[in-house]
Amino acid sequence: MAETTTLREHIQGSAAPDATDLVVLLTQLAVAGKLVARELACAALVGQLGPTGITNVQGEAVKKLDAWANDVVVRALEETGLVSALVSEELDEPLRPATRGGRARYVVCIDPVDGSSNLDVNGIVGTIFSIRRSAGAGDDTRQPGTAQVAAGYIMYGPATLMVLTTGDGVDGFTLDPTIGEFVRSHHRIRIPTRGRIYSVNEGNFAKWEPGVQRYIRHLRTPDVPTGRPYTARYVGSLVADFHRTLLEGGIYLYPPEASRASGKLRLQYEAAPMAFLAEQAGGRASTGHERIMTIDPATPHARVPLVIGSPDDVAMAEDFIGGRQ
């Protein structure tokens, strides 16, 4: 039988100085992920599909599973006593749990259910998380992506998969239902230097700036020496679309639009954690003009455009967006 490494063993065996605390935080996130996976499997049978009738701080309709998963993840993290502040897509303001004996040294940012528009059609969704150390002074919920000590996502598909970085490469862990543990299934993931797949909502083409439009036309144009045209794939869940890009290469874009100059995706719990993963796997992530990881968020729910994926593909996209192509 092949040797197995569980999520806990992987973190304990890492060189991370925060290994003990990260074991606790990531184990609790894994527990929350198991609960969310179970609830998703029977959501249609227990009345968990559809909207709550509530609109969140983003101006988006909150689904029943959005609210339920948020409660589960928040409660799991609060129980650790390690979290000084928690930023969630579903919370208007950062939550500051009651601290115990000065152990609360981390800020955690979460998107409990990414891609929730897919819930009612049984599409792939995920949970995104980002962990930073508490700055100890000022507003520690507004740190750049370079402050992250761990980040990842849990993808709920045919298998439940956690993809994680603690700053020393990227690994994937598949939930083994026979033992109830996340077991390492993808070791040292590396994104290809260049891919042949692009992922973007082309229904918004007319709303994009000219550089983005030129780039997409370029990818569609046949040219055998450069491997074009690229294939278009779009799920509508950042977790699902990024995961494919991470494994197969290529590029994912969510560019700004005429009515949404700052983009749609949130920096703290969508773009920054994915950027950390991409860079740790040898990829790149930018707004089209600047590196995602170095941006200081103006607010906990600040939005940014996102161009992420294989390094050569992102570099070419930046050339088009910047008017150099």
C-alpha positions as semicolon CSV with decimal commas, in nm:
position;residue;x (nm);y (nm);z (nm)
1;M;0,000;0,000;0,000
2;A;0,132;0,346;-0,093
3;E;0,246;0,565;0,195
4;T;-0,005;0,835;0,286
5;T;0,051;1,177;0,437
6;T;-0,240;1,350;0,607
7;L;-0,292;1,725;0,614
8;R;-0,189;1,739;0,980
9;E;0,129;1,539;0,915
10;H;0,217;1,759;0,618
11;I;0,190;2,082;0,819
12;Q;0,373;1,937;1,120
13;G;0,653;1,824;0,891
14;S;0,691;2,163;0,727
15;A;0,955;2,416;0,823
16;A;0,691;2,679;0,897
17;P;0,767;2,862;1,223
18;D;0,391;2,877;1,286
19;A;0,346;2,502;1,233
20;T;0,176;2,431;1,567
21;D;-0,078;2,711;1,537
22;L;-0,129;2,646;1,167
23;V;-0,208;2,282;1,242
24;V;-0,489;2,401;1,468
25;L;-0,626;2,663;1,227
26;L;-0,602;2,447;0,916
27;T;-0,741;2,143;1,095
28;Q;-1,045;2,349;1,194
29;L;-1,083;2,476;0,839
30;A;-1,066;2,114;0,722
31;V;-1,339;2,018;0,971
32;A;-1,554;2,303;0,841
33;G;-1,486;2,184;0,486
34;K;-1,606;1,835;0,570
35;L;-1,927;1,977;0,715
36;V;-1,985;2,197;0,411
37;A;-1,920;1,903;0,176
38;R;-2,173;1,693;0,364
39;E;-2,434;1,969;0,359
40;L;-2,383;2,030;-0,013
41;A;-2,440;1,661;-0,083
42;C;-2,790;1,672;0,062
43;A;-2,880;2,041;0,025
44;A;-3,168;1,972;-0,214
45;L;-3,315;1,722;0,031
46;V;-3,307;1,943;0,340
47;G;-3,425;2,275;0,195
48;Q;-3,085;2,444;0,181
49;L;-3,103;2,564;-0,181
50;G;-3,222;2,906;-0,290
51;P;-3,187;3,259;-0,149
52;T;-3,232;3,380;0,207
53;G;-3,385;3,709;0,094
54;I;-3,090;3,895;0,249
55;T;-2,842;4,113;0,058
56;N;-2,483;4,121;0,186
57;V;-2,240;4,414;0,207
58;Q;-2,134;4,338;-0,151
59;G;-2,487;4,403;-0,276
60;E;-2,526;4,034;-0,360
61;A;-2,817;3,807;-0,276
62;V;-2,717;3,568;0,004
63;K;-2,797;3,202;-0,059
64;K;-2,906;2,977;0,225
65;L;-2,582;2,781;0,197
66;D;-2,377;3,105;0,198
67;A;-2,519;3,192;0,539
68;W;-2,498;2,837;0,673
69;A;-2,138;2,784;0,560
70;N;-2,034;3,122;0,698
71;D;-2,168;3,027;1,041
72;V;-1,988;2,690;1,028
73;V;-1,650;2,832;0,924
74;V;-1,666;3,126;1,165
75;R;-1,757;2,899;1,457
76;A;-1,478;2,655;1,370
77;L;-1,220;2,935;1,368
78;E;-1,351;3,103;1,683
79;E;-1,312;2,778;1,874
80;T;-0,934;2,784;1,822
81;G;-0,882;3,096;2,032
82;L;-0,612;3,191;1,779
83;V;-0,806;3,440;1,567
84;S;-0,790;3,810;1,656
85;A;-0,994;3,921;1,354
86;L;-1,200;3,746;1,091
87;V;-1,303;3,898;0,756
88;S;-1,577;3,719;0,563
89;E;-1,761;3,796;0,242
90;E;-2,082;3,745;0,439
91;L;-2,000;3,986;0,725
92;D;-2,036;4,363;0,684
93;E;-1,750;4,434;0,926
94;P;-1,456;4,227;1,054
95;L;-1,544;4,002;1,346
96;R;-1,318;4,019;1,650
97;P;-1,368;3,705;1,859
98;A;-1,318;3,709;2,234
99;T;-0,951;3,633;2,296
100;R;-0,804;3,385;2,543
101;G;-0,476;3,456;2,716
102;G;-0,309;3,645;2,432
103;R;-0,310;3,345;2,195
104;A;-0,512;3,525;1,926
105;R;-0,234;3,610;1,685
106;Y;-0,395;3,560;1,343
107;V;-0,623;3,740;1,100
108;V;-0,825;3,503;0,881
109;C;-1,009;3,611;0,566
110;I;-1,266;3,376;0,412
111;D;-1,510;3,336;0,128
112;P;-1,727;3,058;0,276
113;V;-1,890;2,958;-0,055
114;D;-1,719;3,088;-0,367
115;G;-1,927;3,049;-0,682
116;S;-2,257;3,029;-0,497
117;S;-2,448;3,111;-0,817
118;N;-2,369;2,748;-0,905
119;L;-2,536;2,604;-0,595
120;D;-2,886;2,563;-0,732
121;V;-2,760;2,381;-1,045
122;N;-2,526;2,143;-0,857
123;G;-2,216;2,315;-0,993
124;I;-1,869;2,320;-0,839
125;V;-1,815;2,565;-0,554
126;G;-1,542;2,617;-0,297
127;T;-1,424;2,778;0,026
128;I;-1,131;3,021;0,004
129;F;-0,915;3,117;0,303
130;S;-0,620;3,341;0,380
131;I;-0,424;3,354;0,707
132;R;-0,204;3,643;0,821
133;R;-0,037;3,722;1,151
134;S;-0,200;3,997;1,350
135;A;-0,004;4,318;1,303
136;G;-0,062;4,418;1,665
137;A;-0,119;4,784;1,579
138;G;-0,356;4,972;1,352
139;D;-0,611;4,791;1,137
140;D;-0,458;4,446;1,096
141;T;-0,737;4,339;0,858
142;R;-0,586;4,552;0,581
143;Q;-0,250;4,385;0,524
144;P;-0,119;4,309;0,173
145;G;-0,098;3,958;0,034
146;T;0,274;3,941;0,111
147;A;0,177;3,917;0,480
148;Q;0,002;3,582;0,429
149;V;0,146;3,283;0,616
150;A;-0,100;3,035;0,463
151;A;-0,371;3,037;0,200
152;G;-0,577;2,793;0,003
153;Y;-0,916;2,666;-0,094
154;I;-1,141;2,367;-0,049
155;M;-1,310;2,260;-0,373
156;Y;-1,635;2,065;-0,357
157;G;-1,657;1,859;-0,674
158;P;-1,653;1,487;-0,755
159;A;-1,398;1,477;-0,473
160;T;-1,347;1,727;-0,191
161;L;-0,999;1,872;-0,232
162;M;-0,799;2,119;-0,023
163;V;-0,519;2,304;-0,202
164;L;-0,278;2,476;0,035
165;T;0,038;2,678;0,064
166;T;0,222;2,779;0,379
167;G;0,487;2,963;0,179
168;D;0,685;2,653;0,080
169;G;0,521;2,532;-0,240
170;V;0,167;2,414;-0,310
171;D;0,013;2,079;-0,218
172;G;-0,330;1,924;-0,261
173;F;-0,517;1,701;-0,016
174;T;-0,814;1,485;-0,113
175;L;-1,075;1,399;0,149
176;D;-1,074;1,021;0,197
177;P;-1,427;0,943;0,317
178;T;-1,323;0,601;0,446
179;I;-1,101;0,755;0,715
180;G;-1,246;1,108;0,728
181;E;-0,907;1,268;0,665
182;F;-0,757;1,494;0,400
183;V;-0,471;1,292;0,247
184;R;-0,199;1,441;0,027
185;S;-0,278;1,358;-0,334
186;H;-0,097;1,637;-0,522
187;H;0,261;1,700;-0,409
188;R;0,451;2,014;-0,504
189;I;0,210;2,140;-0,769
190;R;0,376;2,345;-1,044
191;I;0,179;2,543;-1,297
192;P;0,297;2,503;-1,659
193;T;0,496;2,797;-1,794
194;R;0,235;2,842;-2,064
195;G;-0,103;2,685;-2,130
196;R;-0,364;2,669;-2,403
197;I;-0,680;2,746;-2,205
198;Y;-0,828;3,083;-2,116
199;S;-1,102;3,136;-1,862
200;V;-1,314;3,453;-1,862
201;N;-1,681;3,549;-1,879
202;E;-1,697;3,649;-2,246
203;G;-2,054;3,769;-2,203
204;N;-1,895;4,087;-2,064
205;F;-1,670;4,142;-2,369
206;A;-1,832;4,472;-2,472
207;K;-1,774;4,615;-2,122
208;W;-1,397;4,558;-2,117
209;E;-1,122;4,806;-2,188
210;P;-0,966;4,784;-2,538
211;G;-0,647;4,611;-2,422
212;V;-0,841;4,319;-2,272
213;Q;-1,054;4,292;-2,586
214;R;-0,742;4,282;-2,806
215;Y;-0,591;4,011;-2,587
216;I;-0,900;3,788;-2,606
217;R;-0,918;3,836;-2,984
218;H;-0,551;3,736;-2,998
219;L;-0,621;3,413;-2,806
220;R;-0,908;3,329;-3,041
221;T;-0,703;3,386;-3,358
222;P;-0,562;3,065;-3,516
223;D;-0,181;3,055;-3,534
224;V;-0,019;2,712;-3,525
225;P;0,337;2,822;-3,426
226;T;0,204;2,990;-3,109
227;G;-0,051;2,719;-3,025
228;R;-0,354;2,935;-3,096
229;P;-0,646;2,947;-3,080
230;Y;-0,667;2,880;-2,709
231;T;-0,959;2,677;-2,575
232;A;-1,219;2,867;-2,370
233;R;-1,335;2,716;-2,040
234;Y;-1,543;2,899;-1,778
235;V;-1,728;2,753;-1,479
236;G;-1,817;3,075;-1,298
237;S;-1,651;2,966;-0,974
238;L;-1,308;3,119;-0,907
239;V;-1,203;2,804;-0,721
240;A;-1,297;2,573;-1,009
241;D;-1,156;2,793;-1,284
242;F;-0,833;2,867;-1,097
243;H;-0,786;2,500;-1,003
244;R;-0,799;2,394;-1,367
245;T;-0,557;2,674;-1,458
246;L;-0,321;2,571;-1,177
247;L;-0,302;2,211;-1,297
248;E;-0,324;2,254;-1,675
249;G;-0,181;2,601;-1,731
250;G;-0,326;2,897;-1,913
251;I;-0,491;3,208;-1,777
252;Y;-0,792;3,323;-1,577
253;L;-0,915;3,681;-1,603
254;Y;-1,176;3,890;-1,427
255;P;-1,104;4,233;-1,578
256;P;-1,256;4,568;-1,483
257;E;-1,570;4,683;-1,661
258;A;-1,702;5,024;-1,755
259;S;-1,939;5,024;-1,458
260;R;-1,697;4,846;-1,223
261;A;-1,354;5,002;-1,265
262;S;-1,209;4,823;-0,961
263;G;-1,320;4,480;-1,082
264;K;-1,549;4,236;-0,906
265;L;-1,329;4,003;-0,702
266;R;-1,236;4,087;-0,345
267;L;-0,867;4,130;-0,271
268;Q;-0,847;3,988;0,081
269;Y;-1,031;3,658;0,044
270;E;-1,032;3,592;-0,331
271;A;-0,750;3,753;-0,528
272;A;-0,471;3,757;-0,263
273;P;-0,498;3,391;-0,154
274;M;-0,512;3,276;-0,516
275;A;-0,214;3,499;-0,597
276;F;-0,014;3,342;-0,312
277;L;-0,094;2,995;-0,445
278;A;-0,012;3,094;-0,803
279;E;0,325;3,243;-0,714
280;Q;0,418;2,949;-0,491
281;A;0,342;2,719;-0,787
282;G;0,556;2,922;-1,027
283;G;0,276;3,134;-1,174
284;R;0,188;3,501;-1,165
285;A;-0,104;3,717;-1,055
286;S;-0,168;4,082;-1,131
287;T;-0,438;4,339;-1,196
288;G;-0,304;4,368;-1,548
289;H;-0,083;4,651;-1,427
290;E;0,052;4,561;-1,082
291;R;0,128;4,257;-0,869
292;I;-0,170;4,146;-0,661
293;M;0,041;4,044;-0,361
294;T;0,175;4,395;-0,292
295;I;-0,157;4,583;-0,298
296;D;-0,266;4,741;0,030
297;P;-0,643;4,697;0,066
298;A;-0,829;5,023;0,131
299;T;-1,112;4,833;0,302
300;P;-1,166;4,472;0,414
301;H;-1,390;4,418;0,110
302;A;-1,176;4,606;-0,146
303;R;-1,208;4,480;-0,503
304;V;-0,942;4,434;-0,771
305;P;-0,921;4,312;-1,131
306;L;-0,748;3,973;-1,156
307;V;-0,521;3,824;-1,422
308;I;-0,371;3,498;-1,296
309;G;-0,211;3,181;-1,427
310;S;0,092;3,063;-1,622
311;P;0,375;3,318;-1,612
312;D;0,412;3,353;-1,990
313;D;0,038;3,393;-2,039
314;V;0,004;3,656;-1,766
315;A;0,303;3,847;-1,906
316;M;0,144;3,855;-2,252
317;A;-0,191;3,967;-2,109
318;E;-0,014;4,250;-1,927
319;D;0,150;4,358;-2,254
320;F;-0,189;4,383;-2,425
321;I;-0,357;4,555;-2,131
322;G;-0,068;4,798;-2,096
323;G;-0,079;4,887;-2,467
324;R;0,255;4,725;-2,550
325;Q;0,095;4,480;-2,797
